[in-house]
Amino acid sequence: MIRSVVQGCGAYLPERVLTNAELAKTVDTSDAWIQQRTGIRQRHIAADGELTSHLAVKAAQRALDRAAVKGSDLDLIVLATATPDLTFPATATRVQAALGMTRGAAFDVQAVCAGFIYGLSVADSMIKSGLASTALVIGAETFSRILDWNDRGTCVLFGDGAGAIVLKAEHGEGTSHDRGILAHALHSDGRQHDILYVDGGPSSTRTTGLLRMEGKEVFKHAVVNMAAVVGEVLEKAGLTAADIDWLVPHQANKRIIDGTGRKLGLPPERVVVTVDKHANTSAASIPLALEVAVSDGRIKRGDLLLLEGIGGGLAWGASLVRW
């Protein structure tokens, strides 16, 4: 059978670093308060004029270089973002032009913090169906542009960044030992819309709006839904938690990450954590964490990775990938 095999990954973070101590000068918070509740120490903030597409292109080019693939070789780009450059066209088309891709299709998907998992599943499905053979999946965000910087409950949580992976179609045996993407599980629950949303949009307010969140409610749903979706995706692949080599979770909150790891019986050293340095970069957080663990040599060929995340919608999902 056809498998979508990862050929390379890349990431990009804006130069500006905003620490908790700096934030404490403008809002009623402290470094200790933020670290105790979230594990975050700092975040990166895009420069004036630095757009989501700029971050995406830099991450994508690094992924292409590591995969030894040219932009002209691509026939699919799926860009996960909740902070596009413009209402339309898709930010992915700007990335397409910048990379020199002239065939196939480029489009955005929007599932907020679960966006990279959704984008990965879309690209995997298109590769398996024969609609694409070489794909680029990107998560890129400039969440700093939709934050209320007077709201200490939200502005301390998020940052900007981008991560990308290159996928190629390869033949596999159809077993869980194949390299590539093995299974996905996706869910959403629109009844929970109002616990995490942006209070603006073209059709409703004709403005961009700002992020609003009921943190305790989001935390509660995250703990329950992540446990369920992890079990579901493992069952689909005929695997168990004992088979997982690395958990690469959405980087929203250190307590949620630790809780997921404990439920899986994974020791902390098998869980990739970057929330302390990157904060929550929404759709970019999983590929950013993935790139860190690949670059430092932790993740090796043949390792089984569990990727999972939850975000506004609510939308959540998980993917199993054999590296």
Sine and cosine of phi, psi and omega as CSV:
sin_phi,cos_phi,sin_psi,cos_psi,sin_omega,cos_omega
0.00,0.00,0.30,-0.95,0.02,-1.00
-0.99,0.13,0.75,-0.66,0.10,-0.99
-0.88,-0.47,0.53,-0.85,0.11,-0.99
-1.00,-0.06,0.95,-0.31,-0.12,-0.99
-0.97,-0.26,0.73,-0.68,0.00,-1.00
-0.96,0.30,0.80,-0.60,0.00,-1.00
-0.98,-0.19,-0.42,0.91,-0.03,-1.00
-0.02,-1.00,0.35,-0.94,0.04,-1.00
-0.69,-0.72,0.37,-0.93,-0.01,-1.00
-0.48,-0.88,0.29,-0.96,-0.03,-1.00
-0.50,-0.87,0.33,-0.94,0.09,-1.00
-0.52,-0.86,0.70,-0.72,0.08,-1.00
-0.82,-0.58,0.69,-0.72,0.05,-1.00
-0.85,0.53,0.42,-0.91,-0.08,-1.00
-0.92,0.39,-0.60,0.80,-0.10,-0.99
-0.95,0.31,0.79,-0.61,0.06,-1.00
-0.94,-0.34,0.80,-0.60,0.03,-1.00
-0.94,-0.35,0.91,-0.40,-0.04,-1.00
-1.00,0.05,0.26,-0.97,0.07,-1.00
-0.88,0.48,-0.62,0.78,-0.02,-1.00
-0.88,0.47,-0.62,0.78,0.04,-1.00
-0.92,0.39,-0.66,0.75,0.03,-1.00
-0.89,0.46,-0.59,0.81,-0.04,-1.00
-0.91,0.42,-0.25,0.97,0.04,-1.00
-0.99,0.16,-0.28,0.96,-0.07,-1.00
-0.89,-0.46,-0.36,0.93,0.05,-1.00
-0.75,-0.66,0.32,-0.95,-0.05,-1.00
-0.98,0.21,0.99,0.10,-0.01,-1.00
-0.42,-0.91,-0.03,-1.00,0.04,-1.00
-0.48,-0.88,0.33,-0.94,0.04,-1.00
-0.86,0.52,-0.69,0.73,-0.02,-1.00
-0.90,0.45,-0.68,0.74,-0.02,-1.00
-0.88,0.47,-0.71,0.71,-0.03,-1.00
-0.93,0.38,-0.72,0.69,-0.04,-1.00
-0.90,0.43,-0.64,0.77,-0.03,-1.00
-0.89,0.46,-0.63,0.78,-0.09,-1.00
-1.00,-0.02,-0.38,0.93,-0.11,-0.99
-0.76,-0.66,-0.42,0.91,-0.11,-0.99
1.00,0.07,0.00,1.00,-0.06,-1.00
-0.99,0.12,0.71,-0.71,0.08,-1.00
-0.93,-0.38,-0.49,0.87,-0.05,-1.00
-0.34,-0.94,0.16,-0.99,0.08,-1.00
-0.49,-0.87,0.35,-0.94,0.04,-1.00
-0.98,-0.18,0.62,-0.79,-0.05,-1.00
-0.82,-0.57,0.78,-0.63,0.00,-1.00
-0.90,0.44,0.60,-0.80,0.01,-1.00
-0.96,0.29,0.33,-0.95,0.10,-1.00
-0.83,0.56,0.77,-0.64,-0.01,-1.00
0.99,0.10,-0.09,1.00,0.05,-1.00
-1.00,0.00,0.92,-0.40,-0.14,-0.99
-0.99,-0.16,0.22,-0.98,0.07,-1.00
-0.82,0.57,-0.66,0.75,-0.01,-1.00
-0.89,0.45,-0.58,0.81,0.02,-1.00
-0.90,0.43,-0.70,0.71,0.04,-1.00
-0.89,0.46,-0.69,0.73,-0.03,-1.00
-0.89,0.45,-0.67,0.74,-0.02,-1.00
-0.89,0.45,-0.69,0.73,-0.02,-1.00
-0.91,0.42,-0.68,0.73,0.05,-1.00
-0.91,0.41,-0.67,0.74,-0.02,-1.00
-0.90,0.44,-0.67,0.74,-0.02,-1.00
-0.90,0.44,-0.60,0.80,0.04,-1.00
-0.92,0.39,-0.63,0.78,0.04,-1.00
-0.91,0.41,-0.67,0.74,0.02,-1.00
-0.89,0.45,-0.68,0.73,0.00,-1.00
-0.88,0.47,-0.68,0.73,-0.02,-1.00
-0.94,0.34,-0.46,0.89,0.02,-1.00
-1.00,0.04,-0.09,1.00,-0.08,-1.00
0.83,0.55,0.69,0.72,0.01,-1.00
-0.84,-0.54,0.63,-0.78,0.06,-1.00
-1.00,-0.06,0.42,-0.91,0.06,-1.00
-0.85,0.53,-0.55,0.83,-0.01,-1.00
-0.95,0.32,-0.23,0.97,0.04,-1.00
-0.99,0.13,-0.29,0.96,-0.07,-1.00
-0.96,0.29,0.58,-0.81,0.18,-0.98
-0.82,-0.57,0.17,0.99,0.07,-1.00
-0.36,-0.93,0.73,-0.69,0.20,-0.98
-0.79,-0.61,0.82,-0.58,0.11,-0.99
-0.89,-0.46,0.89,-0.45,-0.04,-1.00
-0.93,-0.36,0.89,-0.45,0.04,-1.00
-1.00,-0.02,0.86,-0.51,0.03,-1.00
-0.35,-0.94,0.54,-0.84,0.15,-0.99
-0.94,-0.33,0.04,1.00,-0.02,-1.00
-0.76,-0.65,0.92,0.39,-0.03,-1.00
-0.93,0.38,0.35,-0.94,0.06,-1.00
-0.86,0.51,-0.72,0.69,-0.07,-1.00
-0.68,-0.73,0.29,-0.96,0.09,-1.00
-0.84,0.54,-0.71,0.71,0.21,-0.98
-0.42,-0.91,0.37,-0.93,0.04,1.00
-0.97,0.23,0.02,-1.00,-0.02,-1.00
-0.85,0.53,0.66,-0.75,0.06,-1.00
-0.86,0.51,-0.49,0.87,0.02,-1.00
-0.86,0.52,-0.49,0.87,-0.01,-1.00
-0.95,0.32,-0.51,0.86,0.10,-0.99
-0.92,0.39,-0.64,0.77,0.05,-1.00
-0.90,0.43,-0.68,0.73,0.03,-1.00
-0.82,0.57,-0.75,0.66,-0.02,-1.00
-0.90,0.44,-0.67,0.74,-0.04,-1.00
-0.92,0.40,-0.50,0.86,-0.04,-1.00
-1.00,0.01,-0.13,0.99,0.00,-1.00
0.99,0.17,0.39,0.92,0.06,-1.00
-1.00,0.08,0.83,-0.56,-0.10,-1.00
-0.85,-0.53,0.11,0.99,0.03,-1.00
-0.73,-0.68,0.14,-0.99,0.03,-1.00
0.96,0.29,-0.51,-0.86,-0.13,-0.99
-0.68,-0.73,0.50,-0.87,0.08,-1.00
-0.68,-0.74,0.79,-0.61,-0.03,-1.00
-0.44,-0.90,0.26,-0.97,0.00,-1.00
-0.99,-0.14,0.45,-0.89,0.23,-0.97
-0.82,-0.58,0.50,-0.86,-0.09,-1.00
-0.76,-0.65,0.98,-0.21,0.11,-0.99
-0.66,-0.75,0.45,0.89,0.05,-1.00
0.79,0.62,-0.82,-0.58,-0.11,-0.99
-0.93,0.36,-0.31,0.95,0.09,-1.00
-1.00,-0.05,0.10,0.99,-0.12,-0.99
-0.86,0.51,-0.63,0.77,-0.02,-1.00
-0.91,0.40,-0.63,0.78,0.06,-1.00
-0.90,0.44,-0.70,0.71,0.05,-1.00
-0.88,0.48,-0.72,0.70,0.00,-1.00
-0.89,0.47,-0.64,0.77,0.03,-1.00
-0.89,0.46,-0.66,0.75,-0.01,-1.00
-0.93,0.38,-0.60,0.80,0.03,-1.00
-0.91,0.42,-0.75,0.66,-0.01,-1.00
-0.89,0.45,-0.66,0.75,0.02,-1.00
-0.88,0.48,-0.69,0.72,0.00,-1.00
-0.90,0.44,-0.64,0.76,-0.01,-1.00
-0.94,0.35,-0.57,0.82,0.07,-1.00
-0.93,0.38,-0.70,0.72,-0.01,-1.00
-0.92,0.40,-0.49,0.87,0.00,-1.00
-0.99,0.10,-0.14,0.99,0.00,-1.00
1.00,-0.02,0.05,1.00,0.01,-1.00
-0.97,0.25,-0.30,0.95,0.02,-1.00
-0.51,-0.86,0.42,-0.91,0.05,-1.00
-0.82,-0.57,-0.44,0.90,0.04,-1.00
-0.72,-0.69,0.90,-0.44,-0.15,-0.99
-0.80,-0.61,0.48,-0.88,0.08,-1.00
-0.88,-0.48,0.83,-0.55,0.05,-1.00
-0.92,-0.40,0.81,-0.59,-0.10,-1.00
-0.81,-0.59,0.61,-0.79,0.24,-0.97
-0.88,-0.47,0.85,-0.53,-0.06,-1.00
-0.59,-0.81,0.71,-0.71,-0.06,-1.00
-0.57,-0.82,0.55,-0.83,0.24,-0.97
-0.82,-0.57,0.93,0.36,-0.06,-1.00
-0.91,0.41,-0.35,0.94,0.02,-1.00
-0.86,0.51,-0.35,0.94,-0.04,-1.00
-0.99,0.15,-0.22,0.98,-0.03,-1.00
-0.86,-0.52,0.33,0.94,0.01,-1.00
-0.99,-0.11,0.57,-0.82,0.18,-0.98
-1.00,0.02,0.97,-0.24,-0.12,-0.99
-0.97,0.26,0.04,1.00,0.12,-0.99
-0.98,-0.19,-0.09,1.00,-0.03,-1.00
-0.98,-0.18,0.98,-0.22,-0.08,-1.00
-0.93,0.37,-0.33,0.94,-0.01,-1.00
-0.96,0.26,-0.30,0.95,-0.02,-1.00
-0.83,-0.56,-0.62,0.79,-0.13,-0.99
-0.91,0.41,-0.39,0.92,-0.01,-1.00
-0.98,0.18,-0.21,0.98,-0.19,-0.98
-1.00,-0.01,-0.39,0.92,-0.25,-0.97
-0.89,-0.45,0.36,-0.93,0.06,-1.00
-0.51,-0.86,-0.01,-1.00,-0.05,-1.00
-0.93,-0.38,0.47,-0.88,0.04,-1.00
0.21,-0.98,0.04,-1.00,0.01,-1.00
-0.47,-0.88,0.55,-0.84,0.09,-1.00
-0.62,-0.79,0.45,-0.89,-0.08,-1.00
-0.51,-0.86,0.45,-0.89,0.14,-0.99
-0.71,-0.70,0.49,-0.87,0.07,-1.00
-0.96,-0.27,0.77,-0.64,0.04,-1.00
-0.91,-0.41,0.61,-0.79,0.10,-1.00
-0.75,-0.66,0.56,-0.83,0.06,-1.00
-0.96,0.28,0.79,-0.62,0.09,-1.00
-0.65,-0.76,0.43,-0.90,0.02,-1.00
-0.99,0.14,0.71,-0.70,0.07,-1.00
-0.83,-0.56,0.09,-1.00,-0.02,-1.00
-1.00,0.05,-0.18,0.98,-0.02,-1.00
1.00,0.07,0.31,0.95,0.02,-1.00
-0.91,-0.41,0.15,-0.99,0.01,-1.00
-0.95,0.31,-0.11,0.99,0.04,-1.00
-1.00,0.03,-0.15,0.99,0.04,-1.00
-0.87,0.49,0.56,-0.83,0.21,-0.98
-0.97,0.24,0.49,-0.87,0.04,-1.00
0.93,-0.37,-0.19,-0.98,-0.03,-1.00
-0.98,0.21,0.79,-0.61,-0.07,-1.00
-0.98,-0.20,-0.58,0.81,-0.06,-1.00
-0.24,-0.97,0.40,-0.92,0.10,-0.99
-0.72,-0.69,0.39,-0.92,0.21,-0.98
-0.61,-0.79,0.81,-0.59,-0.06,-1.00
-0.81,-0.59,0.59,-0.81,0.03,-1.00
-0.51,-0.86,0.35,-0.94,0.19,-0.98
-0.49,-0.87,0.36,-0.93,0.02,-1.00
-0.57,-0.82,1.00,-0.09,-0.04,-1.00
-0.90,0.43,-0.24,0.97,0.05,-1.00
-0.92,0.40,-0.33,0.94,-0.02,-1.00
-0.99,-0.16,0.32,0.95,-0.05,-1.00
-0.77,0.64,-0.69,0.72,-0.20,-0.98
-0.99,0.14,0.02,1.00,0.03,-1.00
-1.00,-0.03,-0.19,0.98,0.06,-1.00
-0.36,-0.93,0.96,-0.29,-0.08,-1.00
-0.34,-0.94,0.15,-0.99,0.13,-0.99
-0.94,-0.35,0.75,-0.66,-0.15,-0.99
-1.00,0.07,0.64,0.77,0.05,-1.00
-0.33,-0.94,0.21,-0.98,0.02,-1.00
0.16,-0.99,0.33,-0.94,-0.06,-1.00
-0.82,0.57,-0.67,0.74,-0.10,-1.00
-0.99,0.16,-0.44,0.90,-0.11,-0.99
-0.99,-0.15,-0.76,0.65,-0.10,-0.99
-0.83,-0.56,-0.13,0.99,-0.08,-1.00
0.87,0.49,0.37,0.93,0.06,-1.00
-0.77,-0.64,0.20,-0.98,0.03,-1.00
-0.96,0.30,-0.66,0.75,-0.02,-1.00
0.99,0.11,0.11,-0.99,-0.02,-1.00
-0.80,-0.60,0.44,-0.90,-0.05,-1.00
-0.94,0.33,0.70,-0.72,0.06,-1.00
-0.77,-0.63,0.64,-0.76,-0.09,-1.00
-0.49,-0.87,0.64,-0.77,0.19,-0.98
-0.98,-0.20,1.00,-0.06,-0.18,-0.98
-0.83,0.55,-0.69,0.72,-0.04,-1.00
-0.90,0.43,-0.63,0.77,0.01,-1.00
-0.93,0.38,-0.67,0.74,0.02,-1.00
-0.88,0.47,-0.69,0.72,0.01,-1.00
-0.85,0.52,-0.72,0.70,-0.03,-1.00
-0.87,0.49,-0.74,0.68,-0.01,-1.00
-0.92,0.39,-0.59,0.81,-0.01,-1.00
-0.88,0.48,-0.71,0.70,-0.03,-1.00
-0.88,0.47,-0.72,0.70,-0.04,-1.00
-0.94,0.34,-0.75,0.66,-0.10,-1.00
-0.94,0.35,-0.58,0.81,0.02,-1.00
-0.91,0.41,-0.66,0.75,0.02,-1.00
-0.88,0.47,-0.66,0.75,-0.03,-1.00
-0.93,0.36,-0.70,0.72,-0.09,-1.00
-0.95,0.31,-0.51,0.86,0.07,-1.00
-0.90,0.43,-0.71,0.70,0.05,-1.00
-0.88,0.48,-0.61,0.79,-0.02,-1.00
-0.91,0.41,-0.73,0.69,-0.07,-1.00
-0.94,0.33,-0.55,0.83,0.07,-1.00
-0.91,0.42,-0.66,0.75,0.03,-1.00
-0.89,0.45,-0.65,0.76,0.02,-1.00
-0.86,0.51,-0.60,0.80,-0.05,-1.00
-1.00,0.01,-0.06,1.00,-0.03,-1.00
0.94,0.35,0.56,0.83,-0.04,-1.00
-0.83,-0.55,0.16,-0.99,0.05,-1.00
-0.81,-0.58,0.17,-0.99,0.01,-1.00
-0.86,0.52,-0.48,0.88,-0.01,-1.00
-0.92,0.40,-0.32,0.95,-0.01,-1.00
-0.99,0.12,-0.26,0.97,-0.09,-1.00
-0.96,0.27,0.77,-0.63,0.08,-1.00
-1.00,-0.02,-0.61,0.80,-0.06,-1.00
-0.61,-0.79,0.73,-0.68,0.20,-0.98
-0.99,-0.13,0.86,-0.52,0.05,-1.00
-0.89,-0.46,1.00,0.03,-0.13,-0.99
-1.00,-0.03,0.28,-0.96,0.22,-0.98
-0.86,0.51,0.71,-0.70,-0.12,-0.99
-0.99,-0.10,0.98,0.19,-0.02,-1.00
-0.97,-0.23,-0.67,0.74,-0.15,-0.99
-0.35,-0.94,0.78,-0.63,-0.06,-1.00
-0.88,0.48,-0.55,0.84,-0.02,-1.00
-0.93,0.37,-0.62,0.78,0.05,-1.00
-0.92,0.40,-0.69,0.72,0.01,-1.00
-0.87,0.49,-0.73,0.69,0.00,-1.00
-0.88,0.47,-0.64,0.76,0.00,-1.00
-0.90,0.44,-0.65,0.76,0.03,-1.00
-0.90,0.43,-0.69,0.73,0.02,-1.00
-0.87,0.49,-0.67,0.74,0.01,-1.00
-0.90,0.44,-0.66,0.75,0.00,-1.00
-0.89,0.46,-0.52,0.86,0.01,-1.00
-1.00,0.07,-0.13,0.99,-0.03,-1.00
0.96,0.29,0.39,0.92,-0.02,-1.00
-1.00,-0.03,0.72,-0.69,0.08,-1.00
-0.93,0.38,0.45,-0.89,-0.04,-1.00
-0.80,0.59,-0.53,0.85,-0.03,-1.00
-0.95,0.31,-0.13,0.99,0.07,-1.00
-0.97,-0.23,0.16,0.99,0.02,-1.00
-0.91,-0.42,0.82,-0.57,-0.02,-1.00
-0.99,0.11,0.87,-0.50,-0.04,-1.00
-0.83,-0.55,0.85,-0.53,0.07,-1.00
-0.76,-0.65,0.07,1.00,-0.07,-1.00
-0.87,0.49,-0.47,0.88,0.00,-1.00
-0.90,0.43,-0.57,0.82,-0.05,-1.00
-0.99,-0.16,-0.47,0.88,-0.10,-1.00
-0.96,-0.30,-0.32,0.95,-0.19,-0.98
0.88,0.48,-0.34,-0.94,-0.02,-1.00
-1.00,0.00,0.94,-0.34,0.03,-1.00
-0.97,-0.23,0.42,0.91,0.09,-1.00
0.80,0.60,-0.82,-0.58,-0.09,-1.00
-0.89,0.46,-0.30,0.95,-0.01,-1.00
-1.00,0.07,-0.22,0.98,-0.21,-0.98
-0.93,0.37,-0.63,0.77,-0.02,-1.00
-0.93,0.37,-0.78,0.63,0.01,-1.00
-0.92,0.40,-0.49,0.87,0.09,-1.00
-0.90,0.44,-0.72,0.69,0.03,-1.00
-0.90,0.43,-0.64,0.77,0.02,-1.00
-0.87,0.49,-0.71,0.71,-0.03,-1.00
-0.89,0.45,-0.62,0.78,0.02,-1.00
-0.87,0.48,-0.74,0.67,-0.07,-1.00
-0.95,0.30,-0.46,0.89,0.09,-1.00
-0.96,0.26,-0.70,0.72,-0.05,-1.00
-0.91,0.42,-0.58,0.81,-0.03,-1.00
-1.00,0.04,0.05,1.00,0.13,-0.99
1.00,0.01,0.03,1.00,0.00,-1.00
-0.92,0.40,-0.75,0.66,-0.01,-1.00
-1.00,0.08,0.81,-0.59,-0.05,-1.00
-0.83,-0.56,0.32,-0.95,0.01,-1.00
-0.81,0.58,0.74,-0.68,0.00,-1.00
1.00,-0.09,-0.23,0.97,0.02,-1.00
-0.93,0.37,0.56,-0.83,0.06,-1.00
-0.99,-0.12,0.84,-0.55,-0.05,-1.00
-0.93,-0.36,0.69,-0.73,0.16,-0.99
-0.95,-0.33,0.89,-0.45,0.06,-1.00
-0.96,-0.28,0.73,-0.69,0.00,-1.00
-0.46,-0.89,0.48,-0.88,0.01,-1.00
-0.25,-0.97,0.34,-0.94,0.03,-1.00
-0.63,-0.78,0.60,-0.80,-0.01,-1.00
-0.45,-0.89,-0.20,-0.98,-0.04,-1.00
-0.83,0.56,0.53,-0.85,-0.03,-1.00
0.61,-0.79,-0.79,0.62,-0.29,0.96
-0.92,0.40,0.56,-0.83,0.07,-1.00
-0.76,-0.64,0.66,-0.75,0.01,-1.00
-0.47,-0.88,0.30,-0.95,-0.01,-1.00
-0.08,-1.00,0.12,-0.99,0.01,-1.00
-0.52,-0.85,0.50,-0.87,0.05,-1.00
-0.71,-0.71,0.58,-0.82,0.12,-0.99
-0.94,-0.34,0.77,-0.64,-0.06,-1.00
-0.74,-0.67,0.78,-0.63,0.13,-0.99
-1.00,-0.05,0.90,-0.44,-0.12,-0.99
-0.95,0.31,0.00,0.00,0.00,0.00
